[in-house]
Amino acid sequence: MVVIGSQTTSGSKGMGLIFDLSNHLKTHVSPWVGTLFLVGAWGAIFSSLLGVWQSVPLLFVDGLQATKSRTFSETQRRRAYRIYLLILGTVPLLSLIVEFRTVQKFYSIFGAFFMPMLAFVLLWLNNDGRLLGRERKNGPVTNVLLVTILLFFVGVAVQTILKKLGV
C-alpha cells in the first residue's frame, strides 16, 4: 500500500487519502478491488485501534511487573497503565505537525529494524538456559535460522550503505 500510495499525487490526508487510493485501484485494477480496499481499510483501522488501545498498555504494565500476578481489573487500576494510555493518546498528535511522507519514512526505517532485533533478542534470550529453562532453549535449527536472518539483514544494510557511498 505504501507503493500504491506513493503514486497518488492528490496531496490528500486522512480519509481523503484512503478514498483517493480506492479510486486509484478502481481505475487501474477493478471497481471491486477499490471497494474491497475500503472494506479492508476500515477493518484494519478498527482492529488496529481496538487492539492497540486494549492490549499494548496491558503488555507494558505486565512487562514492568512480570513477577506479580494480577487480574485484568487490577492491572487497569495501576498508575503505569494509565500513564501509558496517556502517552498512547497524546504522542500521535505529533502527526498533526509532521508531514505524512516524513512519518512514512521514519515508520519504514524503524520497521526495518524489527526483524533483525527480534532475531538477536531470540538468540540472546533463548540460548541462556538459566533465563527460560533448559526445555525452552533454542535448538540448532532455530539458531541457524535466526543467524541466517541476522546475516541477511546485515548484508542488506551493508549493501545499502555501500551503494549510498558510491562504492
Secondary structure by P-SEA (a helix, b strand, c coil): caaaaaaccccccaaaaaaaaaaaaaacccaaaaaaaaaaaaaaaaaaaaaaaccaaaaaaaaacccccccaaaaaacaaaaaaaaaaaccccccccccaaaaaaaaaaaaaacaaaaaaaaaaaaaccccccccccccaaaaaaaaaaaaaaaaaaaaaaaaaacc
